[in-house]
Amino acid sequence: MHFDVVIVGAGQGGAYAAIQLRQLGFEGTIALIGRESEPPYERPPLSKEYMLGEKEWERLLIRPADFWAGKGIELLLGAEVTTVAASERQVTLGDGRVVGFGELIWATGGDPRPLSCPGATLAGVHGVRTRADADAILGELSGVSRVCIVGGGYIGLEAAAVLRKLGKEVTLLEVLPRVLARVAGPQLSAFYEQEHRAHGVDLRTETGVVEILGEDRVSGVRLSDDSVVDCQMVIVGIGIIPAVAPLLLAGAAGGNGVDVDEYCRTVLPHVWAIGDCAAHASRFADGAVIRLESVQNANDMASCVAKAITGDPQPYGATPWFWSNQYDLKLQTVGLSIGHDATVLRGDPQARSFSVIYLKAGKMIAIDAVNSIKDYVQARKLVEEGAVIAPEDLADTSRPLKELPRG
Ligand code: FAD
């Protein structure tokens, strides 16, 4: 088998790369190789509407199942790429099949980081990355009254909100002093901690897990303070490990993901990497090499590679944005708050509609807007420009962000 473009990973970025190539008029052969058995689907609903039962499976599909064949995109599903021979321009699948490529796009995302404590593999301990993970959780829920969630990042918090709506007792553990510590400032963390507690979540910070208890199945969690939380299910949301081992073994540079340049090229000729697994120097992080885990980043990197392959290379510099839904709260984020040295609170968290604006050396670098769509929309341009606006003006909710005088 040989294809002009082989895309490894039939998830968000991989699917979008194939779609973009066709939209840009690419007429060569394309294979989209995915380890999961499902055609490409969106992951965000897995910890939101899908887990809640409000969105059925078909509505998660990125395109209808027959779209791919119609566009001449060969979908190879249930197929894992195990080795890459870069100089031969070949990948090998788990079943021994060899697939040749003209260009290779690596879009493999990552696997949930497992707990390293005893009991971590007991039945009833779940990550949330795939449809299979979500279905396993849903399949067990009727026999579960108490759930312990490990990790106070977005996935853990979203799962907590869903499980409370479904009437489960929820304990959420965060080892750091506050939830969302890696991605947001203290005001946002404090707000979400208060919201979850008000909705009945037993939320404990500075609390780690030392052991998952149980015989055949989880029955509890022993915590770092030696107390025990009884539960019949544990959901682990402590980040991902980028799925890049075959590519690094083939000689690509990287460690936490695979390193790419501003065109999403790896150091291997004709090999590109995009999405959650791609470590890139971001102008939104002062050039620091970071991985972004978001739909926006996967789609925009896919677009960047598709343009380069079709002869119109443009450096990747898309503005990061992200969202999270918890209870009736819609959080929308633009920019990256990494390295901020000041924050401005715009609006009143008690009113459950407000924004936190992040500044660095006076410049606006990011915003977290909670139930505040106007701020989110208007802040985009300001973040892209690195606008300098007096903090007292930013805090003045009587004036729209877009009308504030620049300093
Ligand atoms: P993925 O979509 O994960 O696709 C990678 C695919 O590659 C997977 O199907 C994987 O099985 C496959 N694969 C891995 N290794 C191999 C191999 N060797 N051979 C073949 N196939 C392989 N982002 C937001 O912006 N907003 C949200 O609200 C949000 N919520 C989320 C909620 C959940 C529960 C999760 C899990 C993610 C959420 N995200 C959200 C993140 C977003 O879904 C990811 O950033 C996005 O899916 C990344 O796309 P990707 O193509 O890099 O990886």
Residues whose N, C-alpha, C, O or C-beta is under 5 A from the ligand:
A	BS01	FAD	V8 G9 A10 G11 Q12 G13 G14 I33 G34 R35 E36 R43 P44 L46 S47 A79 E80 V81 A107 T108 G109 G110 V128 R129 I155 A243 I274 G275 D276 C277 E293 S294 V295 Q296 A298 W321 F322 W323 S324
